[in-house]
Amino acid sequence: MFSIARAATLAFALIPGLVAAQAGPADPQIIVAASTAKVNVGSRKLAGHIIATVRVDDEGRARDVQVTELTADPSFEAQLVKVLLSTRFRPAIDDAGKPIEANTDVKVELRASTASEPKPSAARPDPQLTDKEKARIRRMTCADFRWEWELLRDAADEAVATEFMPRIATTMYATSRTEAGEYVDAKVWKAAPKALRESAERCEDSSQAAFWQDTFKPIMDEAVPK
């Protein structure tokens, strides 16, 4: 049994091959489609939540959990801590573009809609996060994009295009077409997953090219012609 404000630690094996280069700064970002631990519901009521400060290492693994609030049945606490420890993140990135360890506040709610597979989310969402991410995407080189895309793909698999960074990149492109008087949102969202994969392939041979302006946008222009 874990008690409120008690730290829980779990060691994970390191993932080789991640490079220390990325567009920053940025806080840790939950990889939503990555699998997490399940909870054994039994006859208990699915209600309430847990909020905790999670220490995320420079490879996106949860290392420590400090529970700060629990409104669910106390018997769920140990299982919810395991959910938090199994959550995958895109790690924090410092001003120099280096992945670093950092803390982030995470919330897991128990609801009938999620049953035994509750999903973690940011406990205190940043209202300016989307604008910050758009600016970060515009700064990305191809090397930056490939680093993040591969990390997300390894954790989210086929759902990688729905993760935060790829989704915001697609939103940016759709918005640019709408502002030009072209209402092609449905075509944009259909073409984006393939275009993102193609961007990763092209970026392999042009690591210093701009991801947004020189790679993703031209590929999308070809995929969704005017």
Secondary structure, 3 states (H helix, E strand, C coil): CCCCCCEEECCCCCCCCCCCCCCCCECCEECCCCCCCCCCCCCCCCCCEEEEEEEECCCCEEEEEEEEEECCCHHHHHHHHHHHHHCEEECEECCCCCEECEEEEEEEECCCCCCCCCCEEECCCCCCHHHHHHHHHHHCEHHHHHHHHHHHHHHHHHHHHHCHHHHHHHHHHHHHHHHCCCCCHHHHHHHHHHHHHHHHHHHCCCCCCEHHHHHHHHHHHHHCCC
